[in-house]
Amino acid sequence: MTLQNEERTQARERDVQPNATAPLARRAGPFLGIAAAVYAVLHLASIFLVSNFNPSLRPSFPAPGVAASTIVAFFQAHPDLVRTATFFQFGAGIALGIFAVGGALRLRGLGASAGWVSIALASGLMTGLDIAAASHVLWAMTWPGIAQTTPLTLALYYLQFAFGGPGYSVPMGLLVAGVSIAASSRKLLPTWITWSGFLIAVIGVVSGLNLLLPVTNPIPLLIPLTRFPAFVWLVAAGFALPKPSVSSNQ
């Protein structure tokens, strides 16, 4: 009798175990669509504060090709506004890192190619770190005395451009490529998201030419052509990417 009772207990445990793990499988990874939306909102807020879209700001954030005096004058005139923008930009970098980690976990749970998932993860983390690094450099430029030193201001300005320009767009292109290719192998995303991801990825990778030709048109345009479509793409992919089923995690 004792042996039969033990066998029945073990059988009940085997029957209950899959049901106990099912809720964990359904909750695999963070809610990617929300993480992507938070990233997009924070990054757009940081851009709005110092761009032509802000009606109270004249002149706007200077481009790399403008005169040195224009760059220095901007940071001398708007330290508080730039400091506020760095707050939102830093938060955007964190949100993108969360998206990258969550997306990698989600794709792995769905059985996507480990190689492309790893590329997406590494590129996403690099993009988030570069966004944060650019915000830290800008934050340092807002302190009294920095913008009054022209050589130092220019050095910091071009450093933040390297982080936030091609340092952002190239790994962002690789992030989008990694997610698109990993998802396409198992048809995890709608066709329009996958193919638009390929296009964004190509533009992002080619934008690396900004390191060689930073003021030669139309090369600088490749950075915003990566940045702004990527906002929409990440949100769309985050909400469209399915969660792993119970069977895929067993």
Buried (B, 14 or more C-beta within 10 A) or exposed (E): EEEEEEEEEEEEEEEEEEEEEBEEBEEBBBEBBBBBBBBBBBBBBBBBBBEEEBEEBEEBBBEBEEEEEEBBBBBEEBBEBBBBBBBBBBBBBBBBBBBBBBBBBBBBBBBBBEEBBBBBBBBBBBBBBBBBBBBBBBBBBBEEEBBEEEEBBBEBBBBBBBBBBBBBBBBBBBBBBBBBBBBBEEEBBEEEBBEBBBBBBBBBBBBBBBEEEBEEEEBBEBBBBBBBBBBBBBBBBBBBBEBBBBEBBE
